[in-house]
Amino acid sequence: MKISILTVCEQLYEPFVHTSLVGKAQEKGIVQIDVQSFFSYVQPKERIDAPTFGPGAGMLIRPDVVQKAIEDKQAKYGKAFKIFFSPRGQKVDQRVLETIAARAQECSHLMFVPARYEGMDARIEDEYADMILSMGDFVIMGGDLPAMTVIEGVLRLLPQVVGKEESVARDSFAGPFVDFPSYTEPVEWKDKRVPDVLRSGNHAAIEKWRQEHAVQATVKEHFSWLRSQKLTQKDRLLAQDYIPSHYVALMHTDVLIGEEKRLGHSSVTSVDIHDIARSSKTYGIKQFFIVTPLLDQQKIVQKMLDFWKKGIGFEYNRCRYDAIQLVQLTASLQDTIAKIEEIEGKKPLIVTTSAKEVSTEQIISFYDQTKVWKADRPVLLVFGTGQGLAPFVIEQSDYLLVPVEGFSDFNHLSVRSAVAIILDRWLSVNPRSAD
């Protein structure tokens, strides 16, 4: 396989292409790497870049120079799968590397075209790029380090490049879970010992330990990756053991009522109970609390719950019966917290919600599971009815989730819709690919 690299800074690649597994892959004849400077395609003292059109500073690599370089290498090695780099590009992950490795084996010529300065003339990317990649939401001085990173990631997926192919198959991000912790000699170092099970010789126990620690690390530190994968039922069950218990409280007290937003109580509705119970069941919520101190409201709710829990609800609709089993009545948020502490042996972290922007240092996004879960405590998601939760409820919480928003300026979701969306954003499996 041939790899062409067209670059402004060819000297950066001197140690890279001759070092470690990349160098050994060349020695074995698995790959041949050809690094060429864009300056090879212009006359001495001729510039390879030119100013951008329109206001603003910065220089772009000229399209005619890149064209000469690409055509030269394709004439020498055949048509290439051409990879460019830009902050606008597709983010690199293990699936992207696997795709490139597959294409490399099909066409036998990969070409990397890293930019410098302010980048490439956009017409070059439009004309030649088979893939445009980004390493993430940050900017560095050029595309050469990203190119080296991708080359290393792709080469290790090719046969015979890595000594033991099993190590590639079990790597972090090769599947839904990251790699397990590994240890070597000495057995004890700075008062830290290698886990006894790893030295026991019991292969089944070692495999179990490795799996548990890989799953735990993935859930706690890489939940976004995990939820983006197509998971088997076994994967889901393994992950569930390490996701903290989550509870939902729907507040019909300590909420704002009416246009004047006075503190008060709201009425319970059966549609909220049914729909939120089903959302809770779907996303693995342990219990769903209806919070109201009003006795008449409690009686109405309890009558409905008795129908589903003790009456003919099971025969009438099994799915609703299963969901309603999660529903509990409490008189206050403090009673709810006490019930959860009784179940879990720990006080829950309180995460409140609001449809409006609230100024607080404790605000979190729907990507902050690691921040919340590292406390190793159950999580109580608190939702308001009426005009929303009273300010003092939010102030006393541990965290406040950002509002659910679309691209329009309309933001008046029903509470049952908001609960469903928030649970989905916080706890769902959402594969990036249907494959």
C-alpha positions as CSV (number, residue, x, y, z in Angstrom):
1,M,0.0,0.0,0.0
2,K,1.2,3.5,-0.8
3,I,0.7,6.6,1.3
4,S,1.3,10.0,-0.2
5,I,1.6,13.0,2.1
6,L,1.5,16.4,0.5
7,T,2.6,19.1,2.9
8,V,4.2,22.5,3.5
9,C,6.5,21.0,6.2
10,E,7.9,17.8,5.0
11,Q,10.7,17.9,7.6
12,L,8.1,17.2,10.3
13,Y,7.7,13.7,9.0
14,E,11.4,12.6,9.0
15,P,11.4,11.0,12.4
16,F,7.7,9.9,12.2
17,V,7.9,7.7,9.1
18,H,11.1,6.0,10.2
19,T,10.1,5.3,13.9
20,S,8.4,2.6,15.8
21,L,5.6,0.5,14.1
22,V,5.3,3.0,11.2
23,G,9.0,2.5,10.4
24,K,8.7,-1.2,10.8
25,A,5.7,-1.4,8.5
26,Q,7.9,0.2,5.8
27,E,10.7,-2.2,6.5
28,K,8.4,-5.1,6.1
29,G,7.1,-3.8,2.8
30,I,3.5,-3.5,4.1
31,V,3.4,0.2,3.3
32,Q,5.5,2.8,1.4
33,I,5.3,6.4,2.6
34,D,6.1,9.2,0.2
35,V,6.3,12.7,1.7
36,Q,6.4,15.6,-0.7
37,S,6.5,19.4,-0.2
38,F,4.2,21.7,-2.1
39,F,7.4,23.8,-2.7
40,S,8.5,21.1,-5.1
41,Y,5.7,22.2,-7.5
42,V,6.7,25.9,-7.8
43,Q,9.7,27.7,-9.1
44,P,12.4,28.9,-6.6
45,K,11.2,31.9,-4.6
46,E,7.6,31.4,-6.0
47,R,4.9,31.5,-3.3
48,I,2.7,28.5,-2.7
49,D,0.1,30.7,-1.0
50,A,-1.9,33.8,-1.7
51,P,-4.2,36.2,0.3
52,T,-7.8,35.3,0.8
53,F,-10.4,37.3,-1.2
54,G,-12.5,39.6,1.0
55,P,-11.8,41.2,4.4
56,G,-9.7,39.4,6.9
57,A,-6.1,38.3,7.4
58,G,-4.5,35.1,6.4
59,M,-3.1,33.2,3.4
60,L,-4.4,30.1,1.6
61,I,-2.5,27.5,-0.2
62,R,-3.1,28.0,-4.0
63,P,-5.3,25.5,-5.7
64,D,-3.1,25.2,-8.8
65,V,-0.2,24.1,-6.6
66,V,-2.2,21.5,-4.8
67,Q,-3.5,20.3,-8.2
68,K,0.0,19.7,-9.6
69,A,1.0,17.8,-6.4
70,I,-2.1,15.5,-6.4
71,E,-1.9,14.8,-10.2
72,D,1.8,14.0,-9.8
73,K,1.3,11.4,-7.1
74,Q,-1.7,9.8,-8.7
75,A,0.2,9.5,-12.0
76,K,2.9,7.7,-10.0
77,Y,0.9,5.4,-7.7
78,G,-2.6,5.4,-9.1
79,K,-5.9,7.0,-8.1
80,A,-5.9,7.7,-4.3
81,F,-8.4,8.0,-1.6
82,K,-7.7,11.6,-0.6
83,I,-8.0,12.9,2.9
84,F,-8.0,16.6,3.8
85,F,-8.1,18.2,7.3
86,S,-10.2,21.1,8.5
87,P,-12.1,22.2,11.6
88,R,-15.2,21.9,9.4
89,G,-14.5,18.2,8.8
90,Q,-16.0,15.0,10.2
91,K,-14.7,14.2,13.7
92,V,-12.2,11.3,13.8
93,D,-13.2,8.3,15.9
94,Q,-12.4,4.6,15.7
95,R,-15.2,4.0,13.2
96,V,-13.7,6.6,10.9
97,L,-10.2,5.0,11.1
98,E,-11.8,1.6,10.3
99,T,-13.5,3.1,7.3
100,I,-10.2,4.5,6.0
101,A,-8.4,1.3,6.6
102,A,-11.0,-0.6,4.6
103,R,-10.7,1.9,1.7
104,A,-6.9,1.7,1.9
105,Q,-7.0,-2.0,1.3
106,E,-9.4,-1.5,-1.6
107,C,-7.6,1.2,-3.5
108,S,-4.0,0.6,-2.2
109,H,-3.2,4.4,-2.3
110,L,-4.0,6.8,0.5
111,M,-3.2,10.4,0.1
112,F,-3.1,12.9,3.0
113,V,-3.3,16.6,2.2
114,P,-2.7,18.6,5.4
115,A,-3.1,22.4,5.2
116,R,-1.1,25.2,6.9
117,Y,-1.7,29.0,7.1
118,E,-5.5,29.6,6.9
119,G,-6.1,26.4,5.1
120,M,-6.8,25.4,1.5
121,D,-8.7,27.2,-1.2
122,A,-12.2,25.7,-0.9
123,R,-12.3,24.7,-4.5
124,I,-9.5,22.2,-3.9
125,E,-11.6,20.4,-1.3
126,D,-14.7,20.5,-3.5
127,E,-12.7,19.0,-6.4
128,Y,-10.5,16.4,-4.7
129,A,-11.4,15.6,-1.1
130,D,-12.9,12.1,-0.6
131,M,-13.0,12.8,3.2
132,I,-12.4,15.9,5.3
133,L,-11.4,15.2,8.9
134,S,-11.3,17.2,12.1
135,M,-9.6,16.0,15.3
136,G,-12.2,17.9,17.5
137,D,-13.5,21.3,18.4
138,F,-10.2,23.1,18.6
139,V,-7.7,24.6,16.2
140,I,-3.9,23.9,15.9
141,M,-1.3,25.3,13.5
142,G,-1.8,22.9,10.7
143,G,-3.0,19.5,9.6
144,D,0.3,17.6,9.9
145,L,-0.1,16.3,13.4
146,P,-3.7,15.2,12.6
147,A,-2.4,13.5,9.5
148,M,0.2,11.6,11.5
149,T,-2.4,10.6,14.1
150,V,-4.7,9.2,11.5
151,I,-1.9,7.4,9.7
152,E,-0.9,5.7,13.0
153,G,-4.5,4.8,13.7
154,V,-5.1,3.4,10.3
155,L,-1.8,1.4,10.0
156,R,-2.4,-0.4,13.2
157,L,-5.6,-1.8,11.8
158,L,-3.8,-3.3,8.8
159,P,-2.8,-7.0,8.9
160,Q,0.8,-7.7,10.2
161,V,1.5,-4.1,11.3
162,V,0.9,-4.8,15.0
163,G,2.5,-8.0,16.3
164,K,-0.6,-9.4,18.1
165,E,-3.8,-8.7,16.3
166,E,-5.7,-9.6,19.5
167,S,-4.4,-6.4,21.1
168,V,-6.0,-4.4,18.3
169,A,-9.3,-6.3,18.5
170,R,-9.5,-5.6,22.3
171,D,-8.5,-1.9,22.2
172,S,-10.5,1.0,23.6
173,F,-13.2,2.0,21.1
174,A,-12.8,-1.2,19.1
175,G,-16.2,-2.0,20.6
176,P,-18.6,-0.2,22.8
177,F,-16.3,-0.3,25.9
178,V,-12.9,1.2,26.5
179,D,-9.9,-0.9,27.5
180,F,-9.4,-2.3,31.0
181,P,-6.6,-1.1,33.3
182,S,-3.3,-3.0,32.9
183,Y,-0.4,-3.6,35.4
184,T,3.1,-4.9,35.4
185,E,6.0,-5.3,37.8
186,P,6.7,-4.3,40.5
187,V,3.7,-5.8,42.4
188,E,3.8,-2.9,44.9
189,W,4.7,0.7,44.0
190,K,4.1,3.8,46.1
191,D,1.8,1.8,48.4
192,K,-0.3,0.7,45.4
193,R,-0.6,-3.0,44.7
194,V,-1.5,-4.9,41.5
195,P,-5.0,-6.4,42.1
196,D,-4.6,-9.9,43.4
197,V,-7.0,-11.3,40.9
198,L,-4.7,-10.4,38.0
199,R,-2.0,-12.5,39.6
200,S,-4.2,-15.4,40.6
201,G,-3.9,-17.4,37.4
202,N,-7.7,-17.8,37.3
203,H,-8.5,-16.8,33.7
204,A,-12.2,-16.7,34.2
205,A,-11.9,-14.4,37.2
206,I,-9.4,-12.2,35.4
207,E,-11.7,-11.9,32.4
208,K,-14.6,-11.0,34.7
209,W,-12.5,-8.3,36.5
210,R,-11.3,-6.8,33.2
211,Q,-14.8,-6.7,31.8
212,E,-16.3,-5.0,34.9
213,H,-13.5,-2.4,35.0
214,A,-13.8,-1.7,31.2
215,V,-17.6,-1.2,31.5
216,Q,-17.3,0.9,34.6
217,A,-14.7,3.2,33.0
218,T,-16.8,3.6,29.9
219,V,-20.0,4.5,31.7
220,K,-18.3,6.9,34.0
221,E,-15.8,8.6,31.6
222,H,-17.0,7.9,28.1
223,F,-20.8,7.8,28.3
224,S,-21.1,9.8,25.0
225,W,-19.1,7.1,23.2
226,L,-21.1,4.3,24.7
227,R,-24.5,5.7,23.9
228,S,-23.4,6.3,20.3
229,Q,-22.8,2.6,19.7
230,K,-25.1,0.0,18.5
231,L,-25.4,-2.0,21.8
232,T,-26.5,-5.6,22.2
233,Q,-28.8,-6.6,25.1
234,K,-25.8,-8.0,26.9
235,D,-24.0,-4.6,26.5
236,R,-27.0,-2.7,27.9
237,L,-27.3,-5.0,30.9
238,L,-23.5,-4.7,31.7
239,A,-23.7,-0.9,31.4
240,Q,-26.8,-0.6,33.6
241,D,-24.9,-1.9,36.6
242,Y,-22.7,1.2,36.6
243,I,-25.2,3.9,35.7
244,P,-26.3,5.5,39.1
245,S,-29.9,5.0,40.1
246,H,-32.1,7.7,38.6
247,Y,-35.4,9.0,40.0
248,V,-38.0,11.5,38.7
249,A,-40.1,13.9,40.8
250,L,-43.0,15.8,39.3
251,M,-43.7,18.8,41.6
252,H,-47.2,19.9,42.2
253,T,-46.1,22.0,45.1
254,D,-43.4,24.6,45.5
255,V,-44.2,25.8,41.9
256,L,-45.2,29.1,40.4
257,I,-48.8,29.6,39.5
258,G,-50.6,32.0,37.1
259,E,-49.3,34.9,35.1
260,E,-48.3,36.6,38.4
261,K,-46.2,33.5,39.2
262,R,-47.2,33.2,42.8
263,L,-46.0,30.3,44.9
264,G,-48.6,27.6,45.1
265,H,-49.9,24.1,44.1
266,S,-51.0,22.7,40.8
267,S,-53.5,19.9,39.9
268,V,-52.3,16.4,39.0
269,T,-53.4,15.1,35.6
270,S,-53.7,11.5,34.6
271,V,-52.1,12.0,31.3
272,D,-49.0,13.3,32.9
273,I,-48.8,10.3,35.2
274,H,-49.3,7.8,32.4
275,D,-46.9,9.5,29.9
276,I,-44.1,10.2,32.4
277,A,-44.4,6.7,33.9
278,R,-43.9,5.3,30.4
279,S,-40.9,7.6,29.7
280,S,-39.5,6.6,33.1
281,K,-39.8,2.9,32.3
282,T,-38.2,3.3,28.9
283,Y,-35.1,5.1,30.3
284,G,-34.6,3.0,33.4
285,I,-35.9,5.4,36.0
286,K,-36.1,3.5,39.4
287,Q,-39.2,5.4,40.7
288,F,-41.4,8.3,39.6
289,F,-42.7,10.4,42.4
290,I,-45.9,12.5,42.2
291,V,-45.3,15.3,44.8
292,T,-48.4,17.0,46.3
293,P,-49.4,17.8,49.9
294,L,-53.1,18.2,48.9
295,L,-55.1,15.4,50.4
296,D,-57.9,15.6,47.7
297,Q,-55.2,15.3,45.0
298,Q,-53.6,12.4,46.8
299,K,-56.9,10.6,46.9
300,I,-57.5,11.1,43.2
301,V,-54.0,9.8,42.4
302,Q,-54.2,6.9,44.8
303,K,-57.5,5.8,43.3
304,M,-55.9,5.7,39.8
305,L,-52.8,3.9,41.1
306,D,-55.0,1.3,42.8
307,F,-56.8,0.5,39.6
308,W,-53.5,-0.1,37.8
309,K,-51.6,-1.7,40.7
310,K,-54.4,-3.7,42.4
311,G,-57.3,-3.7,40.1
312,I,-57.8,-5.0,36.6
313,G,-55.1,-2.7,35.1
314,F,-52.8,-5.7,34.4
315,E,-55.4,-7.4,32.2
316,Y,-56.5,-4.1,30.6
317,N,-53.1,-3.0,29.4
318,R,-49.9,-4.8,30.4
319,C,-47.5,-2.0,29.2
320,R,-49.3,0.7,31.2
321,Y,-49.4,-1.7,34.2
322,D,-45.7,-2.2,34.1
323,A,-45.0,1.6,33.8
324,I,-47.4,2.6,36.6
325,Q,-45.6,0.3,39.1
326,L,-42.9,3.0,39.2
327,V,-45.3,5.7,40.4
328,Q,-45.2,6.7,44.1
329,L,-47.0,9.5,46.0
330,T,-45.1,11.9,48.3
331,A,-46.2,15.1,50.1
332,S,-43.0,17.1,49.6
333,L,-39.6,17.2,48.0
334,Q,-38.0,16.5,51.4
335,D,-40.2,13.3,51.8
336,T,-39.1,12.2,48.3
337,I,-35.4,12.7,49.2
338,A,-35.9,10.8,52.4
339,K,-37.5,7.8,50.5
340,I,-34.7,7.7,48.1
341,E,-32.1,7.8,50.9
342,E,-34.0,4.9,52.6
343,I,-33.8,2.9,49.4
344,E,-30.2,3.7,48.4
345,G,-28.5,4.4,51.7
346,K,-27.3,7.7,50.3
347,K,-28.9,11.1,49.7
348,P,-29.5,11.8,46.0
349,L,-28.0,14.5,44.0
350,I,-30.8,17.0,43.1
351,V,-30.9,18.0,39.4
352,T,-33.6,20.6,38.7
353,T,-35.0,21.7,35.4
354,S,-36.3,24.9,34.0
355,A,-37.7,26.1,30.6
356,K,-36.0,29.5,31.2
357,E,-32.4,30.7,31.5
358,V,-31.4,30.8,35.2
359,S,-28.1,32.4,36.4
360,T,-26.3,29.8,38.5
361,E,-22.8,28.4,38.8
362,Q,-24.3,24.9,39.0
363,I,-25.8,24.7,35.5
364,I,-25.0,21.6,33.5
365,S,-25.5,20.4,30.0
366,F,-26.8,17.1,28.6
367,Y,-23.2,16.0,28.2
368,D,-22.2,16.3,31.8
369,Q,-23.0,12.8,33.0
370,T,-19.4,12.3,34.2
371,K,-19.5,15.4,36.3
372,V,-22.7,14.3,38.1
373,W,-22.0,10.5,38.3
374,K,-18.5,10.8,39.7
375,A,-20.2,11.6,43.1
376,D,-21.4,8.0,43.2
377,R,-24.8,9.0,44.5
378,P,-28.3,8.4,43.1
379,V,-29.7,11.2,41.0
380,L,-33.1,12.8,41.4
381,L,-34.4,14.8,38.4
382,V,-37.0,17.4,39.5
383,F,-39.6,18.8,37.2
384,G,-42.0,21.6,37.8
385,T,-45.6,22.1,36.8
386,G,-47.6,25.3,36.4
387,Q,-45.1,28.1,35.6
388,G,-42.1,26.1,36.8
389,L,-40.2,25.3,40.0
390,A,-40.0,28.0,42.7
391,P,-36.6,29.7,42.7
392,F,-35.7,28.4,46.1
393,V,-36.1,24.8,44.9
394,I,-33.6,25.5,42.1
395,E,-31.3,27.4,44.5
396,Q,-31.2,24.4,46.9
397,S,-30.4,21.9,44.1
398,D,-27.0,20.5,43.3
399,Y,-27.3,21.1,39.6
400,L,-29.7,22.8,37.1
401,L,-30.0,21.4,33.6
402,V,-29.9,23.8,30.6
403,P,-33.3,24.4,29.1
404,V,-34.6,22.3,26.3
405,E,-34.6,24.5,23.2
406,G,-35.0,24.2,19.5
407,F,-34.0,26.7,16.8
408,S,-37.3,28.6,17.1
409,D,-38.1,31.1,19.8
410,F,-41.1,29.1,21.0
411,N,-40.5,27.3,24.3
412,H,-43.7,26.1,25.8
413,L,-43.5,22.3,26.0
414,S,-45.9,20.3,28.2
415,V,-44.2,18.9,31.2
416,R,-44.7,15.3,30.0
417,S,-43.0,16.3,26.7
418,A,-40.1,18.0,28.5
419,V,-39.6,15.0,30.7
420,A,-39.4,12.6,27.8
421,I,-36.9,14.9,25.9
422,I,-34.7,15.4,29.0
423,L,-34.6,11.7,29.8
424,D,-33.8,10.9,26.2
425,R,-30.9,13.4,26.2
426,W,-29.6,12.3,29.5
427,L,-30.0,8.5,29.4
428,S,-30.7,7.3,25.9
429,V,-28.8,5.0,23.6
430,N,-28.4,6.9,20.3
431,P,-26.3,5.1,17.7
432,R,-24.5,7.2,15.2
433,S,-24.9,4.4,12.6
434,A,-27.7,2.0,11.9
435,D,-25.2,-0.7,10.7
